[in-house]
C-alpha cells in the first residue's frame, strides 16, 4: 500500500481526536517553551510550546500552525501549540502527545509483535542506578517476557525518511544503554513515533548524534527491538499507519 492510500485509510480510523484547533502563523519561538502566534483573527497570542528540543525543520517562522485552547483558568498560557505545516504536511510538535497516543495503540493491541501482554504500566523506574523511568512496562502471564518500551517523538525528516534524533541527546544515549543492558532477561523496545504522515522509512540521525546511531545499531545486534511507527497527523486527529522500514546502514561508514 502506498503512502497516499494508507493516509486515506488512516483518515477513517482516528486513534486520537483533537479538540477544536485554531489556525495561525508562527511569529517566533523563544525560551524553548514559548511561541508567539498570529491567529487568523489578527490577534497575536503567546502559546505554550511543549517541546524542549531544537525542533529542527519544524519551527520555521511564517509557517501555518494550529493551537488548542484550554478552559483551565489556572493556566498561565491558555493556548498550546499542537501542529505545524511543513511543505503541506501537518507535523505534531506537542511532545506530550506521543506517549498518550502510544498508550491507546497498546490498549488496542495494534502492534502484534509485542505479543499477548496483560498489563500496561507507565513510568516505571528502572536502570542500574534506578534513576530512570521507562515510558511503558508490558507484563503478562507466566512465560511472557516483560517488555520495557521507550517512546521517542520523531519530527525530523528528509521525506520519505524520518530521522531521530535531531540534536545530540545524552539522555537518549542513556536510554539506549539502559534498555540494552536489560537484554536478554527482558525485551527492550524503542518505539519511534513518526509524528508526520509523509515518511515510510526510518533511520538514526547520525549527522546530529553519531554516538546515538552507534548505540542503536549495537543494541539491535544484541536483540534490542525497534518499532518505527508511522502516524498520520491532521487537524481532526491522529491515525496509525503501520510500521516504517528500518534503515540502519550508516552512509558515513560505507
C-alpha positions as CSV (number, residue, x, y, z in Angstrom):
1,X,0.0,0.0,0.0
2,X,1.5,3.4,-1.0
3,X,1.7,6.4,1.3
4,X,-1.3,8.2,-0.2
5,X,-3.6,5.1,0.1
6,X,-2.5,4.4,3.6
7,X,-3.2,8.0,4.6
8,X,-6.7,7.9,3.1
9,X,-7.4,4.8,5.1
10,X,-6.0,6.3,8.2
11,X,-8.2,9.4,8.0
12,X,-11.2,7.0,8.6
13,X,-9.6,5.4,11.7
14,X,-8.6,8.1,14.2
15,X,-7.0,6.8,17.3
16,X,-6.9,10.3,18.9
17,X,-9.3,13.2,18.1
18,X,-8.1,16.7,18.7
19,X,-10.3,19.3,20.4
20,X,-11.2,22.3,18.1
21,X,-8.0,23.9,16.9
22,X,-7.4,27.5,16.0
23,X,-5.3,28.4,12.9
24,X,-2.5,30.9,12.9
25,X,1.0,31.7,11.7
26,X,4.2,31.2,13.7
27,X,5.8,34.6,14.6
28,X,8.6,33.3,16.8
29,X,9.6,30.5,19.2
30,X,11.7,31.5,22.2
31,X,13.0,30.4,25.6
32,X,12.0,26.8,24.5
33,X,8.6,26.9,26.0
34,X,7.0,30.0,24.3
35,X,5.7,30.7,20.8
36,X,4.2,33.9,19.6
37,X,1.4,33.1,17.0
38,X,-0.7,35.4,15.0
39,X,-4.2,33.9,14.8
40,X,-6.5,34.1,11.8
41,X,-8.4,36.8,13.6
42,X,-5.3,39.0,13.6
43,X,-4.7,38.6,17.4
44,X,-1.2,37.6,18.4
45,X,-1.1,35.2,21.3
46,X,1.7,33.5,23.3
47,X,1.2,29.8,23.3
48,X,2.9,27.1,25.4
49,X,5.4,25.2,23.3
50,X,5.5,21.6,24.8
51,X,8.8,20.7,23.1
52,X,12.2,21.2,24.7
53,X,14.2,20.2,21.7
54,X,15.6,22.3,18.9
55,X,12.6,21.5,16.7
56,X,14.9,21.2,13.6
57,X,12.8,21.8,10.5
58,X,9.6,22.2,12.3
59,X,9.8,25.7,13.7
60,X,10.1,27.9,10.7
61,X,8.8,31.4,11.2
62,X,5.9,32.2,8.9
63,X,4.6,28.6,8.9
64,X,1.0,27.7,9.3
65,X,0.3,26.3,12.8
66,X,-2.6,25.0,14.9
67,X,-3.2,25.6,18.6
68,X,-5.6,24.2,21.2
69,X,-7.1,26.3,23.9
70,X,-7.6,25.2,27.5
71,X,-10.6,26.2,29.6
72,X,-8.5,25.8,32.8
73,X,-8.4,29.3,34.4
74,X,-5.3,28.4,36.4
75,X,-3.1,28.0,33.3
76,X,-0.7,30.9,32.7
77,X,-1.0,30.3,28.9
78,X,-4.4,29.3,27.6
79,X,-3.1,28.1,24.2
80,X,-0.9,25.1,23.4
81,X,1.0,24.8,20.1
82,X,0.0,21.4,18.6
83,X,0.8,21.2,14.8
84,X,2.8,22.9,12.2
85,X,2.6,22.6,8.4
86,X,5.8,21.6,6.7
87,X,5.7,21.6,2.9
88,X,2.0,21.0,3.1
89,X,2.3,18.2,5.7
90,X,0.9,18.5,9.2
91,X,3.5,17.6,11.8
92,X,2.8,17.1,15.5
93,X,5.1,19.2,17.8
94,X,3.5,18.5,21.2
95,X,5.9,16.0,22.7
96,X,3.3,15.0,25.4
97,X,1.1,13.6,22.7
98,X,3.2,10.5,21.5
99,X,3.0,8.8,24.9
100,X,-0.7,9.5,25.2
101,X,-1.4,8.1,21.7
102,X,1.1,5.1,22.2
103,X,-0.9,4.1,25.2
104,X,-4.1,4.0,23.1
105,X,-2.2,1.9,20.5
106,X,-1.1,-0.5,23.1
107,X,-4.6,-0.7,24.6
108,X,-5.9,-1.6,21.1
109,X,-3.2,-4.2,20.5
110,X,-2.2,-2.6,17.2
111,X,1.4,-3.9,17.5
112,X,1.2,-7.7,17.1
113,X,5.0,-8.2,17.5
114,X,4.6,-7.3,21.2
115,X,2.6,-10.4,21.9
116,X,-0.2,-11.0,24.4
117,X,0.7,-8.7,27.3
118,X,-1.9,-8.3,30.0
119,X,-0.9,-5.2,31.8
120,X,0.4,-1.8,30.7
121,X,2.2,0.2,33.4
122,X,3.5,3.7,32.5
123,X,6.5,5.5,34.1
124,X,8.3,2.6,35.7
125,X,11.6,3.1,37.5
126,X,14.4,1.0,36.0
127,X,18.1,1.1,35.2
128,X,21.1,0.0,37.3
129,X,21.1,3.2,39.3
130,X,17.3,3.3,39.5
131,X,17.3,6.9,38.4
132,X,15.4,6.5,35.0
133,X,11.8,5.8,34.1
134,X,10.7,3.7,31.2
135,X,7.7,5.0,29.3
136,X,5.8,1.7,29.4
137,X,6.3,-1.7,31.0
138,X,4.3,-4.5,29.5
139,X,3.7,-7.6,31.5
140,X,1.8,-10.8,31.1
141,X,1.1,-14.3,32.4
142,X,3.7,-16.9,33.3
143,X,6.0,-17.4,30.4
144,X,5.6,-13.9,29.0
145,X,8.9,-12.0,28.9
146,X,8.3,-8.5,30.2
147,X,8.8,-5.7,27.7
148,X,10.4,-2.3,28.5
149,X,9.2,0.1,25.9
150,X,10.6,3.6,25.3
151,X,8.8,6.2,23.1
152,X,10.6,8.9,21.1
153,X,8.8,11.6,19.2
154,X,10.2,11.9,15.7
155,X,9.6,15.0,13.6
156,X,12.9,15.5,11.7
157,X,12.6,14.1,8.1
158,X,14.1,14.0,4.7
159,X,10.9,12.6,3.2
160,X,10.3,9.7,2.8
161,X,13.0,9.1,5.5
162,X,12.3,10.0,9.2
163,X,15.3,10.6,11.4
164,X,15.9,10.6,15.2
165,X,17.5,12.4,16.9
166,X,17.7,16.0,15.6
167,X,20.4,17.0,18.0
168,X,22.9,15.4,20.3
169,X,21.0,13.7,23.2
170,X,22.9,12.3,26.1
171,X,19.6,11.4,27.7
172,X,18.6,9.4,24.6
173,X,22.0,7.7,24.7
174,X,21.5,6.8,28.3
175,X,18.1,5.2,27.4
176,X,19.7,3.1,24.8
177,X,22.4,1.8,27.1
178,X,19.9,1.0,29.8
179,X,17.5,-0.8,27.5
180,X,20.3,-2.8,26.0
181,X,21.5,-3.7,29.5
182,X,18.2,-5.4,30.2
183,X,18.7,-7.9,27.4
184,X,18.2,-10.8,27.2
185,X,16.4,-11.2,30.6
186,X,13.7,-8.8,29.3
187,X,12.7,-7.5,26.0
188,X,13.7,-3.9,25.2
189,X,11.8,-1.9,22.6
190,X,12.5,1.5,21.1
191,X,9.3,2.9,19.6
192,X,9.9,5.9,17.3
193,X,6.7,7.8,17.0
194,X,6.9,9.3,13.5
195,X,4.9,12.4,14.0
196,X,4.1,13.1,10.4
197,X,2.5,11.1,7.6
198,X,5.0,11.6,4.7
199,X,7.6,9.1,5.8
200,X,7.7,5.3,5.3
201,X,11.4,4.7,6.3
202,X,13.3,5.4,9.5
203,X,17.0,5.8,10.2
204,X,19.0,7.2,13.2
205,X,20.1,10.8,12.7
206,X,23.8,10.1,12.5
207,X,24.5,13.7,11.3
208,X,23.2,15.1,14.5
209,X,24.3,12.4,17.0
210,X,26.8,9.9,15.8
211,X,27.1,8.2,19.2
212,X,23.3,7.6,19.4
213,X,23.4,5.9,16.0
214,X,26.2,3.7,17.1
215,X,24.4,2.7,20.3
216,X,21.2,2.0,18.4
217,X,22.9,-0.3,16.0
218,X,24.8,-2.1,18.8
219,X,21.6,-2.5,20.7
220,X,19.9,-4.1,17.6
221,X,22.8,-6.5,17.3
222,X,22.2,-7.6,20.9
223,X,18.4,-8.0,20.5
224,X,17.0,-4.6,21.0
225,X,13.8,-4.2,19.1
226,X,13.0,-1.1,17.0
227,X,9.4,-0.2,16.1
228,X,9.3,2.9,13.8
229,X,5.6,3.6,14.0
230,X,4.0,5.8,11.3
231,X,1.3,8.2,12.2
232,X,-0.9,10.5,10.0
233,X,-1.4,13.9,11.7
234,X,-4.4,16.0,10.6
235,X,-6.3,18.9,12.3
236,X,-9.0,16.3,13.1
237,X,-6.7,13.8,14.9
238,X,-4.1,11.1,14.7
239,X,-4.2,7.7,12.9
240,X,-1.8,4.8,13.0
241,X,-0.4,3.9,9.5
242,X,1.7,0.9,10.4
243,X,5.5,0.4,10.6
244,X,8.1,2.2,8.6
245,X,11.0,0.4,7.1
246,X,14.0,0.4,9.4
247,X,17.2,1.6,7.7
248,X,20.4,1.0,9.7
249,X,23.0,1.4,7.1
250,X,25.3,4.3,8.0
251,X,26.2,6.1,4.8
252,X,29.2,7.8,6.6
253,X,30.7,4.3,7.0
254,X,30.0,3.0,3.6
